[in-house]
Amino acid sequence: MENEAQHLQMVYQQLLAAKGELSQLIQEKSQSGRASLQEMAGEVRVNFDSYLDNLDTFSAIESLNRQIDQYNLQLASATETLAQVQRLLPAPYFGKITVDFLDGQAPEAFYIGINGFTRDNEALIHDWRSPIAELFYNNELGSSSYQVRGQVIPVETKQRRQLLTDHDRLLNYFDTGTTIQDEVLLAALAEDRSREMQDITATIQTEQNQIIRDHDAQVLLVNGVAGSGKTSTVLQRIAYLLYQNRERYTPEDMLILSPNQRFAHYIAGVLPALGEANPPTLTLLELLQTLGHVEESEEEYFLRISQEAVSEETAVLRSVALMEYLERDLDFAPQFLPITKKGKTILSKEYLQQIFAQTPAGPFAQRIQGMKQRLVQEWERRLIKDSRKERVQQQLLDLTEAQQEKLLGKVLSETDEEQLASFALTLLRRKYAFVSKALATYAWLDEAAMFAQVYQEYQGVPLQAGTMTVDLAVARGYFHQVQIEPLKHRDYQVILVDEVQDYSPAALYLLKALYPKSRFTLVGDDNQAIFNSHTLFGTMQELFKEKQPRYYALTKSYRTTGNITAFFASLVADKMTMEILPVRPAGSPVVYREFQDPASFAKILQDFQKVIGPAEQLTVITKTQAEAEKLQHFASSQVSVYPVALAKGLEFPHVLLYDVSEENYHSERGVRLLYTAASRSTKELWITYQGTPAAVLPLHQQ
């Protein structure tokens, strides 16, 4: 231990020295660099008197720009290196491997941390995403290998050591050859949980590492039980992919689809803690709003999908069968809308019908896109023609010189007809910009009526939906995609969908069509399919079968105590294929309490608060939004109340479940809701019921 402690102190001193040098360098660069640039800028004389003067001026400006770029690059590099050093200082490294490269030389030791650190051309710490670090996460001694740029390097791992460090102090270390040592893992799990998700770099398990470092799969399906670290794992995967593919993409080339904004905030700190910027994060509703109009709010959407019953129309809108029907060469009549301004018709329905009738026969999408192109061209010709009319040009000349300067950037000359026509065209384009936008966005097509026509032909009954819900927006979006024109959207190379089991089959079908070249990582839990929009992983495998999806099951639960894990594990329907394994110690037993009325429920809350202590936060989770609203008068600085739909994906130390009675939790969906609610707790779980307790409660264990 003494040697390891000395090595840690040496590395820590090197980190401190690097921090001081980098801080000083940044300060000096900021001051001297700014002064030098100002001096050089003052020496650049702008002179456009002659051709040679132009060349001299452009050369001087270009030289100054190069100096600015070099200065910014040096400053950015030093700032990034300083940030890496500062991230390492609290715990410089957590792992060590000793490797024999089978070359007759002595084995070499490599220390693993959340970032790499090199000093005087010596790598003192290796980034956890580096190729050599794979040997640490392989969890095995003896013959092994790792990959560098596709080349397999055979080695023998002589030693694999895990270290607990606090700045320059070595707290403990463990040698292991099979898995992340229990002492290290449990020490990490025992730390107080913050209100935000943390990175799991030091405790990545073998099964999690396989997901993180999967290079090949176009589609990864990760079905992980509650508390299995599935979300943390795929966020680490994003960090790994960014590290391995710096030349291919940036965080802006990735997209995280989050279940709701609260969850997006919850995970927001993981990637920055690893030195990576967060990719764009959207909810499904927000993504649909970028593609078109959605009238449903997030709250309304979750309230609707939390209902027990689903209308037949909603079920049809969510189905793959409808999406496949929309792909056909359908025979339907186009419906047109006039383009108007202040009650005046600019382009009439009759004119639009006439243009469509003149398009060559062929698939509808081909005809309608050809019609759009013709409309845009004819509108531009009309503006050009109008710009040469005396009436329009006179309107320009009637403007005051100040108005001309403001609108056009210069004062017009009456004798320059070409200039007058050019500026008249500019003014007309600005005045009728709404027409150009309407033509470009198909605002002249009544897509609502057209989709309703197609729906009635498919289903045999009229479409009833009046509000543009998420489900209708998905179906309408795909209708536009295949029958009108591919939707305009940003391309992403990597897409992570969290809580994917909440998406309808149609929504996943649309995502696959929108991003055919993207690599998908779809993460969820079949046991938490609590919404009426859900899709199970078996269906997802069928949906993405042409991309040969790779399926991973995470069955170990790290979040909750052993007793809480045992309780929600007892609720799993298919224990043969999804056996949940607890990792943490047993902890406090699950407590069951009956209440008769609000007063007795309030007494249970008081008892729970006494057990956990007055300073601790208590979270009440209800089955429905209505129950949560009914209990809001209990909410305080110490008591929070959430419906399970909003609590899903989050975690809380002390949880009380409201009214787990047979009347409330008797269905298959009810059991999934109970599994989801119970698995939110990390330390203490109390379960209350009014009347007959739910049949799935193991009250005999008390």
Secondary structure, DSSP 4 states (H G I P E B T S, - for coil): -HHHHHHHHHHHHHHHHHHHHHHHHHHHHHHHHHHHHHHHHHH-----SSHHHHHHHHHHHHHHHHHHHHHHHHHHHHHHHHHHHHHHTTS--SEEEEEE-SSSSPPEEEEEESS-EEETTEEEEEETTSGGGHHHHTT--EEEEEEETTEEEEEEEEEEEEEEEETTEEEEEEE-SSSS-HHHHHHHHHSPP-SS----GGG--HHHHHHHT--S-SEEEEEE-TTS-HHHHHHHHHHHHHHHTTTT--GGGEEEE-S-HHHHHHTTTHHHHTT-PPPPEE-HHHHHHHHS-----HHHHHHHHTSS---HHHHHHT-HHHHHHHTS-------B--EEETTEEEE-HHHHHHHHHTSPSS-HHHHHHHHHHHHHHHHHHHHHHHHTSHHHHHHHHTS-HHHHHHHHSS---TT-HHHHHHHHHHHHHHHTHHHHHHHHTTTTB-HHHHHHHHHHHHHSS-----S--HHHHHHHHHHHHHHT-PPP----SEEEESSGGGS-HHHHHHHHHH-TTPEEEEEE-GGG--STT---HHHHHHHTGGG--EEEEE-EE-SS-HHHHHHHHTT-S-TTT---EE-S---SPPEEEE-SSHHHHHHHHHHHHHHH-TTS-EEEEESSHHHHHHTGGG--SSEEEEEHHHHTT--EEEEEE---BTTTS-SHHHHHHHHHHHTTEEEEEEEEESSSBPTT--GGG-
